[in-house]
């Protein structure tokens, strides 16, 4: 068994330009580090028509007892204008105590801290700690998440392999390591509405049927009142109109159709099926011919405050001196799939620069995050 420097591992991962769906050696880098700790590694490539093949990694140390899982991703979003970066976005440059690079915060730094944390835990507890530790790492979190975590979980279920608790290493802290643990997320659904009419000349409206007034009334019907005022653990749900499209280049033609897209971020007072039904009821009251297609990327979920959040919060407080807030803010993450298998919370690095030019984290934070993960494992398995 060899010790792992999480900062060095994070730099190595950043140097793999793994923009979704490319891997570019990122999972090989993680696998090599874990095999040095004694993990048994499985590389899982999943396919689906119309989607890129995705390489995933599931690694486990131990064969019995409770299985504590660290879940995350090594894929990253594009860098944008590389010339706008202070340092090479795939250089893994350290300057003034900051590690720069795409994925430094989201979330190669946390993946490296997973491995570093396990290494430090084993240094104290030894290889016979009375359970199992696993890592579930995907290359499809920043994409459509079709051939990633969800399918790895299906593979585990087919094998009869259980996960008992999980930390997802998404960057959860607004400004300072230790501020926030995510215990749930709002759901997300997108509706694409097309309202049909009859094209005609604007001077002869009786010979046409303008769909746009109906489209406007439909959108007004679903935005006139708030969906709710929030719940015990969630902010209010929100419905946002993101596009209104007609594609009419002239001013004397009544168009044949109008289109709009809406996105709903909903809390635990709703589910996607009920919201879709509500949308259709609102549109039916306006009348006319329309089509609505709905895509749901995740339902809302909550891991109620309890043993897992308390365990992680205690580890955070011991390392940072801060008592983290339990929050459900932000977008979706792969925790939306894991919550069906076991209790799951999210805790990682500071998210202030994620997806931005000059994404960076403090190197000291990567090191302390590894300490937090090690302390979490020690508390979970009852080790000093």
C-alpha positions, 0 to 999 in steps of 0.5 A: 500500500502506498500513500496518496498525495491528493494535490499531486493526484488532482494535478495529474487529473487536470492534465487529462483533458476529459471534456465530456464524453472524452476520458483522455486517461483520467479514469486510468489515473484514478484506477492506478492510484486506487490499485496502489491502495488495494482496490479491485477496479472494474471499468464499465463502458455503457452504450445507448443509441444516440448517445456516446459510449461512456467509460466508468470506474467502480472500485471497491476495497473490502468484500464484507461489512457495510459499504461506504461509497464516494461518488463523483465524476472526472468529466469536465465542461469545455474551457471556452476561450483558452486564451482568456485563462491565466494558466493553461486550463489543462496544465494543473498549474499551482500559483500562490497556493491555488491550483488552476485548471478545468475541473479543479473544483468540479470535481477532480479535486474532490476525486483526488481527495477521495483517494487521499482520504481513503489512504489516510484512513487506512494509515490509521485503521489498517486494512482490516477495518470491518467493512468496505469502501468504494468509489463510483466515478463516471465520465458522464455527469456533465453530459446527459448522464445516460451511460454513467452513474445510473447504469453503474448502479444498475450493474451493481444491483444485478451483481447483488452488491449493496451501497450503504451510505454515500458522499458525492464530492460535488463542490458544495461550499459557496466561499469557504471549505466547511460551509455547506453540505447538500442533503437534497436537490430540487427536481428539474423538468423541461417542457417544449410547447408548440402551439399550432395555427393556420398561416395567412396574410395579416390583412386577411386574419379571418382566413388564418388562425394566429397561434401566438395569442394562445401561446402568450395566454398559455405562458401567462397561465403557468406563470401568473402565480408561484408554484409554492412558497417552499417547504421545510428544507427547500426554497420555492419551486420556480418555473422559467420561460427560457425561449419563445420562438416563432421564426417569422422573418416578415411582418405581413404573415401570420405564422403557422406555429409558435414555440416556447420552452419552460424549465421547472425546478421543483421541490418536494411538494411536487413530482414531475408527473403531477406538474406535467398534468398541471401544465396540460390542464392549464393549456387545455383551458386556453384551447386550440391545438398544441403539443407538449413534450416533457423531459425530466432530468431528476425528481426532487429528493431529500436525505432527512437530517440524521445519521449520515449528515450528522456524521459528515458534519461532525467530520467537517467541524473537526477539520475546519472548525465550522459547523456546515449548513444543511442545504438543498440549493443548486441544480441537479447532480448524480445524487439524484440516482444514488438516493434510490439505493442508500442515504446520500449527501454531497460535500466537496470544495468551494464552488465559486469558480466552477465552469468559469475561466480560471477555475481554481481551488486552494491546494490547502482545501484539497488537503483538508478535504482529504482529511474530512473524508478520512475523518468521515470513514473513521467515524463511520467504521468506529476507528480512531 
